[in-house]
Amino acid sequence: MLPKLIITDIDGVWTDGGMYYDQTGNEWKKFNTSDSAGVLFLRLLSIPVAIITGENTTIVANRAKKLGIEELHQGVHNKLKVAQEICKRMQIGLHETAYIGDDIGDIPLLRNTGLSGCPANAPDYIQKIVHTVTKNRGGEGAFREFVECILQKENMFEKVLSNFEEGTLTRNSKQ
């Protein structure tokens, strides 16, 4: 079953989980741009992405805005509850979603979605409860790999690549 919504954590999935600060107290996060292709692939199939994260930073808000992810929930302590609220609003069941997370705060959501995943560097006890463990570590394209695994499992990956190629050719021909 192709999920009707993909939900993702950020720190430890889209980033390496590190928190970087400069001498003036500014926080930095490093995102891997390959993860944006996962968002693009889902957009081509009209599958929305929701970010649910325990952190609350302008950095994540800026990344979500740049990628056109409207469903952004930061500073969340109960990710399962927020996911249930999103599903209720979208009129879908939690079993019709997929979630990728990497740590203890993600366990309830990992256990209650239709499809769950984690990056390769997630703790063993997380890896044991998910359906998919990516080969990539957090911050190294784990989100994109998770999306590609779902699309390949559902025999949709070639369609997405074809749609992307056709869209690229159409855009290029208009320039």
Secondary structure as the mmCIF struct_conf table of DSSP 4:
data_model
#
loop_
_struct_conf.conf_type_id
_struct_conf.id
_struct_conf.beg_label_comp_id
_struct_conf.beg_label_asym_id
_struct_conf.beg_label_seq_id
_struct_conf.end_label_comp_id
_struct_conf.end_label_asym_id
_struct_conf.end_label_seq_id
BEND BEND1 LYS A 4 LYS A 4
STRN STRN1 LEU A 5 THR A 8
TURN_TY1_P TURN_TY1_P1 ASP A 11 TRP A 14
BEND BEND2 THR A 15 THR A 15
BEND BEND3 GLY A 17 GLY A 17
STRN STRN2 TYR A 20 TYR A 21
TURN_TY1_P TURN_TY1_P2 GLN A 23 THR A 24
STRN STRN3 GLU A 27 TRP A 28
TURN_TY1_P TURN_TY1_P3 THR A 33 SER A 34
HELX_RH_AL_P HELX_RH_AL_P1 ASP A 35 LEU A 44
TURN_TY1_P TURN_TY1_P4 LEU A 45 SER A 46
STRN STRN4 VAL A 49 ILE A 52
BEND BEND4 GLY A 54 GLY A 54
HELX_RH_AL_P HELX_RH_AL_P2 THR A 58 LEU A 67
TURN_TY1_P TURN_TY1_P5 GLY A 68 GLY A 68
STRN STRN5 GLU A 71 HIS A 73
BEND BEND5 GLY A 75 GLY A 75
BEND BEND6 HIS A 77 HIS A 77
HELX_RH_AL_P HELX_RH_AL_P3 LYS A 79 MET A 90
TURN_TY1_P TURN_TY1_P6 GLN A 91 GLN A 91
HELX_RH_3T_P HELX_RH_3T_P1 LEU A 94 GLU A 96
STRN STRN6 THR A 97 ILE A 100
BEND BEND7 ASP A 103 ASP A 103
HELX_RH_3T_P HELX_RH_3T_P2 ILE A 104 ASP A 106
HELX_RH_AL_P HELX_RH_AL_P4 ILE A 107 ASN A 112
BEND BEND8 THR A 113 GLY A 114
STRN STRN7 LEU A 115 CYS A 118
TURN_TY1_P TURN_TY1_P7 ALA A 120 ASN A 121
BEND BEND9 ALA A 122 ALA A 122
HELX_RH_AL_P HELX_RH_AL_P5 ASP A 124 GLN A 127
TURN_TY1_P TURN_TY1_P8 LYS A 128 ILE A 129
BEND BEND10 HIS A 131 HIS A 131
STRN STRN8 THR A 132 VAL A 133
BEND BEND11 LYS A 135 ASN A 136
HELX_LH_PP_P HELX_LH_PP_P1 ARG A 137 ARG A 137
TURN_TY1_P TURN_TY1_P9 GLY A 138 GLY A 141
HELX_RH_AL_P HELX_RH_AL_P6 ALA A 142 LYS A 153
TURN_TY1_P TURN_TY1_P10 GLU A 154 ASN A 155
HELX_RH_AL_P HELX_RH_AL_P7 PHE A 157 LYS A 174
#
